[in-house]
């Protein structure tokens, strides 16, 4: 494994005439930059990479971030969630349950 944690942030953008939302339209690159800047500032003692990705195919749930090796998908991510994801998931190895895809999906189904 090259990285201890690998963060992919969807920055996909669809053509204007496509009705389905996409993550990159709102603030995908802003979230990429926020992750990169915060991780650089923290200079953590583990191998990390945060990078943009193409479509992760769950656009209906909002901005998507996935972290490996755990394979945890976070959805509806906003700029103000970046610090919490880094603190909880990256530093303390705790899932941010309120943003986890399975939990958001279950809540919507109620």
C-alpha atoms as one frame of an Amber mdcrd trajectory, in Angstrom:
protein
   0.000   0.000   0.000   1.383   3.372  -1.022  -0.798   5.449   1.339  -2.097
   4.838   4.827  -5.198   6.860   3.897  -6.267   7.841   0.385  -9.039  10.423
   0.032 -10.968  10.794  -3.217 -13.205  13.840  -3.680 -15.669  13.825  -6.562
 -15.271  16.798  -8.884 -17.404  15.468 -11.729 -19.290  18.041 -13.775 -22.097
  17.237 -16.158 -23.161  19.212 -19.202 -25.638  22.017 -18.495 -28.452  20.195
 -20.307 -28.201  17.071 -18.100 -30.827  17.224 -15.329 -28.928  15.056 -12.833
 -26.814  16.953 -10.299 -23.088  16.427 -10.035 -20.667  16.980  -7.173 -18.227
  19.294  -8.904 -20.793  21.947  -9.695 -21.242  23.124  -6.120 -17.805  23.016
  -4.524 -15.880  19.894  -5.493 -12.556  21.618  -6.146 -12.987  23.759  -3.043
 -13.254  20.613  -0.949 -10.200  19.100  -2.672  -8.192  22.221  -1.842  -9.502
  22.313   1.723  -8.400  18.715   2.322  -4.994  19.292   0.739  -4.325  22.524
   2.633  -5.443  21.195   6.013  -3.464  17.957   5.650  -0.373  19.900   4.598
  -0.733  22.238   7.594  -1.125  19.312   9.997   1.896  17.453   8.610   0.651
  14.161  10.051   3.089  11.249  10.502   1.243   8.981   8.060   1.242   8.703
   4.280  -1.790  10.563   2.956  -3.141  11.671  -0.363  -6.210  13.757  -1.100
  -7.163  14.079  -4.731 -10.010  14.817  -7.075 -11.857  11.970  -8.696 -14.360
  11.475 -11.438 -17.932  10.451 -10.814 -18.489   8.088  -7.886 -22.071   7.523
  -9.116 -24.008   8.524  -6.002 -24.622  12.156  -6.966 -28.174  12.154  -5.618
 -26.727  12.196  -2.095 -24.667  15.354  -2.619 -20.932  15.963  -2.579 -19.145
  12.631  -2.198 -15.834  11.820  -0.540 -14.492   8.278  -0.191 -11.610   7.252
   2.042  -9.538   4.117   1.560  -8.415   1.601   2.678 -11.676   1.516   4.667
 -13.846   2.256   1.645 -16.049   4.648   3.610 -18.261   6.874   1.459 -19.249
  10.239   2.915 -22.068  12.147   1.237 -23.505  15.626   1.447 -20.045  16.856
   2.409 -19.701  20.617   2.827 -16.559  22.698   3.232 -17.212  22.991   6.959
 -17.145  19.154   7.274 -13.524  18.812   6.133 -11.985  19.528   9.551 -14.286
  17.012  11.256 -13.529  14.286   8.696  -9.794  14.844   9.107  -9.969  14.963
  12.909 -12.266  11.980  13.312 -11.514   9.665  10.388  -7.922  10.458   9.444
  -6.435  11.210  12.864  -8.622   9.214  15.268  -9.812   6.388  12.955 -13.465
   7.029  13.822 -16.188   7.141  11.177 -18.182  10.376  10.889 -21.506   8.551
  11.173 -23.747  11.489  10.230 -22.087  11.712   6.784 -21.677   8.000   6.080
 -23.585   6.923   2.958 -25.355   3.984   4.598 -26.661   6.176   7.423 -27.803
   8.983   5.127 -29.468   6.461   2.803 -31.298   4.808   5.738 -32.442   8.163
   7.107 -33.887   9.161   3.711 -35.747   5.858   3.472 -37.656   6.511   6.720
